[in-house]
Amino acid sequence: MTFFSRLYRYKQSEFRNASEDYLTELLAEWLRLATSAGLLAEVLKGIFDYDPGTLGDAATLATVRWDTQHIIGPGYRDATGKRPDLVGQGKDFFLIIENKVSAGFTSYESAETGEEQNQLQLYQAYRNSRPEKHGGVAFLTFTTDPPPGWTGPVSYWSRVFNVIRRCCKQRDEQTALHYLGTKITQYMEDIGMAGTHFELSDIVVLPAYDRLSQGMTQLGSIAKRELSQGLATLMAASDQFPLREAHLGQLVPPEFFGSALTVGGHKANESSLIVWAGVLARSCYDLSPSSDGLPELIVGVGVWGHGVGFAGPDEQHMARLEQLIPTQSDGKWKWQVKNQAYSGVPLFTFSSRLTFIDMYGLTQGSDWDEAAGTFFKSRIRELLDALSSSTAPEGEKFVEYLYRLVS
């Protein structure tokens, strides 16, 4: 069975969290490459503090092969039929690694004594009955504590991260060991399992972040004010506009600072048609800043589809909405189409954005409130006026056309 076939066995579902098995497979594949590169002694020393006498010489370690979901065969009493997560087996070498991310230990009642035994106790008894001189039983964890009384090696995924990263720095970038190790450490960073690492620049950034967060909150309040006033002005002229101020749902700090409108004022993340205005600092609810890590002012409308056959607005209507925006507008109104992260169904957005770098250039070091207020007021007015205009030749309002697409 190939590496990716093994990973596919553990695909996520609503009934199963596959993270432990997935990480075990990643580690096993990397250990195979590390063994081939002659780094196994260094790796096991770095992760579990094993000394060379426990592991054997280089010739012994060169014979080790790594297997996941090893099945303990008959003849080993209570351990028979159990499946340790990861086993390294070679000439006069047998090492069991049990991996836990956050799950607890499974306990078993001994058929012989009636005592409760956890997995590590069963695996240790199994290992003690085997003839190999080198190896042992080790426990690898993220947040799960070792069971009471366990005296064997214990290590943490943060150490695995550090060892893999160190080995990657020592190897040519063109090697499979370097490539896979880099991808594993990137994945661990993505899921918050890389440990805690600070650069000097990180340590002094907190006051700046506090100022940035306070400023984004203030700019979000300005967006909320302008969106509320824009809606009130529109409603004063006609009460037929279906959008109302909404509960933000997932559109909240620290990702988004601002306000939103939905049909009937329903929660934003339960709606398929949304108008929003505010500061987008990070990706949230399928919305992403133009540049990662760079906050921006944004006013826009989004249409979320549900079924795989959802096609969104046609080109004629997309062009029509662009035409309804005044030609003198410098807000760079733009349609974007992307697939939703979880369903793959298209998401259509029409928005105007102004990055914080653009804002810095516009204000030249002066207060941002006036410039941001001007941006939000004009862009909100442009968008709401366009949405309340006729789609022509059909005659229905553009907002009604969009809502009909997702209803």
N, C-alpha and C positions, 0 to 999 in steps of 0.2 A: 504494500500500500504506500502511495506517495505521500509526501509531506502535506500538500494541500488537500489531498483526500482525507487525511487524518483530521485536519482542521475542520473540514466540512461536516464531519461526524458530530461536531459540537456546536452546530449553528444555533444561534439564540432563538428562543421562542418565549411566548408569554408564560410558559410553565417552567422554563429552565434558564438559569444564569450560567452561561458556559465559560465565564472568565477564568476559573481555576484550570479547567482542562485546556483552554486555549493557551494560557501562559505556560502550562506544562509542556505543551507541544512546541511552542516557540523555544523554550529553554532547551528541550531535548535536541532539537535540530541544531541549535547553536553549539551545544556540547559536542555533538558529532563532529562539527567543523573544528572546534577547539582541540578535540582529541587528535584529529588528523594533522593538525598544525603543531602537535607536540606541546600544547599549552595546558594539558589537563591538570598536571600537578600544581601549576601556578593558579589555575582557576579554582580548584577545590580548596587550596590553601586560602585564597582570597575570600571565598564565600563562607566556608565552614571552619577555617583555621585548622584544617587537617595538616599534620606534619608528614614528611616524606616516609617515615617508618610505617605509618598507617596505610599509606597508599601503594607502597611498592616502588620498584625502580621504573625507569623510562620504558624498558622493554615490556614490563607488565602493563603499564598504562596504555601503551600503544595498541594493545589487544582489546581494549574496552569498547563495547558497543552499547548504545543507549536505546532503551525501549520504554514506551509508555503503556500504562494499563496492563502491566505484567500480571499474569494469573498464577497464583501459588497453587501448585499441583497437589495431588493426594499424598497423604503420609505426614502432613505437618500439623495435625491436630486442629485446633481452633482456627488456625490461619488458613487452612485449606479453602480454596475458592476465593480468597480475598484478592484485591487488586491494588497493590501499591501504585502510586502515581507515576514514579519514574525509577527505573532500575538501570544501573551501569554494571555490565557483566563482562568479564574477560578472564584471561589466564590467571587463576589464583586471586581473583578480584570479584567482589560482589558488593555493590553499594545501593541501598534503598534511599530515595529522597521522597518524602511525603510533603506535598505542597498544599498550603491553605492560604486563601486570600482573606476571607472574613467568616467563612463557615466554621461551625463547631466540629468537634470530633464525634465520630460515630462510635457508640459503645456496643459491645457484644457480651452476651452471657455465655460463659464457658460451659460446654456440654459435659465436661468432666468434673469441674469443681463448683459450678454455679456462680462463680465470681464474675463481676463486671470487668471487662477489659476494653481499653480503647485501642484504636488502630495502631499507634506506635508500639504499645506493649505486644500486640500480636506480631507485628513485623520484626520487633527485636527478638522475640522467641524464635521466629522462623529463621532470622539471620544467624542466630547463635547455633542453630542445628545444621547449618550449611558448612561445607569443608573449607571454603576459600579463606585464605589467611588475611587478605587485605580488603578494606572497605568498611562497611558498617551500616548504620541507619542514621539519617539526618533529617531534621525538620526545617522546612522553609516556610516562612509566613509573612503576611502583610500586617494584619491586625489581630489574628487569632493567637491567643496565648498557648504555650505548650501545656499539656496536661500535668496535673500535680504529680510530682515524683519523677518526672522525666529528666534524666541527667545527660542524655546524648547531645550531639551538636545541634544548635539552634541558630538559624540565620534569617535574614530579612531581605525582602525584595529590593530594598534600597542598596544593599550590598551587592546583589546581583547586578543592578544597574551600574554601580561604580566599577565592578570588575569587568563587565562587558565593555564599558566605555574606555577603560584603560587599555584593554587588549586591542580594541579597534584602533586606538592611537598608535599602537606598536606595529600594526600590520599595514601592508600596501592597500590603498583604497580600491584597487582593482580585484581584491580577493573576495570570495564569497563570505568569508568570516567577517570581514569589515562591513560588507554590504548588509548582511542580515543583522549583525550586531547594531549597526546604526539604525536600522528600521525598528528593531526591538526597543532600543532606548528611546526613540522618538515616540513609539506607541506608549511606553511606560510614562513618559512625560505627559502625553495627552490624557491619560486616565488617572494622573496624580499618584503614581507609584514609584516615582524616581527619587524619593527622599527630598530633603530640604537643602537647596543650594543657593547661596547668595554671592553675587559679585559686589565689589565695593560700591559700584554705582547703584545697586539695588538698595543698599542700606540707607542711602541719603535721599531716596526718592519719595519716601512717605509724606513729608510736608508738601511736596509738589503734587502728589496724588490727591491729598486732602483739598488743596486749592482747586485742582481740576474738577474733582467731584462736586465741590460746592458751586463752582461756576457752571457746570453742566446742569445742576439742579435749578439754578437761577434761570438759565436759558430755556430749560424745559418749562418753567413756570410762564415765561413770556410766550412760548409756543401755545401753551394751554389757554392763556388769556386771548391770544389772537384767534385761535380756532373757535373758541366760545363766542367771541364777538362776531367773527365771520359767519358763523351759523345763525346767530341771532339776527344779523342783518338780512341774510337770505330768507329766513323764516318770516320776517316782517313783510317781505314782498310777496311771499307765497308759502303757505303751510303744507304744500304737497311734497316737500323734500323729505325722503324717507329716513335719512341718517340722523342719528342723535348721539350726544356725548356718551361714551362707552366706559365700562369697567375695563381696565387695561389688561387684565389677565397676565400673560407672559411678557407683555411690553412694559417692563418695569426696570428700575435701576438694579445693578450697575450697567445693564445693557442699553436701556432706552430711558430717556428723560423727556416726558412730554405728555401728549394727549391724543385721543383717537375718537373716531366716529364709526358707528356701525348701524345697521338697519335695526331700528327699534331700541338702540342703546344696549344691545346684548354684549356679553363679554367678548373681548377682541379675539381670543384664541378659540372661541366657539363660533366665529363668524367667517363667512366666505367673501365678504365685501367689506373692506376697511379703508378709511381715510385716516392718515396719521400726520402729526407734525411734532417735531421735537429734535432732540439730539440722539443720534444713533452712535453709540460708543463701541459696541461689539455686536457680533452676529446674534440674532434672537428671532425666533418665530419665522424662520426662513428668510429673514432680512439681513443683509450684510453691508457694512460700510464699503465705499468704493475702494479703499485701501485698508488692509488689515492693520489694526493698531492705531488708526487715525480717526478720531471722532469727527462727525460732520453734522451740520444742520440739514434736516430733511423734511420735505413736505411731499406726500404722495398718496396714491390710491393703489390698492392691491386686490386682485381677484384670485381666490384660492379655489381650485377645482377639486373634486372628490373622486369621480370615476376615471378609469384609465382612458376612456374615450373623450375626456374633456379637452376641447380645442381652444377655449378662450375666445377673446374678441377676434373677429376676422380683420384682415389687413385694411379693409375699407373703413371700419369703425376706428381702428387704431389711428389711422391717418386723420380721421375726422376729429378725434380728441386733440391731436396736435394742432390742427387748424383753429380750434376754438381757443387756444392760448394766444394772447396778443403777440404779434410778431416782434414787438420791441422788447419782449421779455429776455433778460440775460440770465435766467435761472437754469439754463441747460436742461429743459424738460426732456425726458428720455424714457422710452419703453424698454423694459428688460423682461426677458423670459428665462426662467430657470426651473429645474425640476425640484419639487419638494423633497426634503431630505429622507423622509420615511416612506412616502408612497410612490415617489417617482412621477406623480401627476404634475403637469406644468403649473407654474405660478406666474401670473402676469402682473407686473407693477409698472406704474407710470409716475415718475418722481422728479423732483428738482432737489439738487444737493449742493452744499457749500462746505468744503472741508475746513477744519480748524486752521490749516495752513493758509487757505484762501482768506479766511476771516482775519488772520493775523496781518496779512498783507493789506487788507482793506482798512483796518482800524489803525495801523501804524502805531501800535502801542497804546492807543486810547481805549476808553471803555467800550465793551462789546455790546452792551444792552441795546443801544440805539440801532446799530447796524443789524443785529439779530432781529429786533422788532420790525425793522423795515423789510427784511427778507421774509419773515413769517407772514406779516400782514399782506404783502403783495402776492406772495406765492399761494397763500390760502385763498385769497380772493379770486385769483386766476383759476385755481382748481375747482372751487365750489361753483363759480360762475359757469365753467365749462361743463361740469357734471349736471348742472340744472338746465343746460341748454338742450335744444332739440338735436336728435341724432340725424335728422333729415336724410332721406326723404320719408322715413317711417313716421317721424313726428313725435315719438316717445322721448322722454328725457334720457340723457346719456346714463345717468345713475340708474334709471329703471332698466335700461338695456343691460347693464352690467349685472344687476341683481337677477334679471331673468336668466342670465347664463348660468348662474350658480344655484338657482332655486330648484 
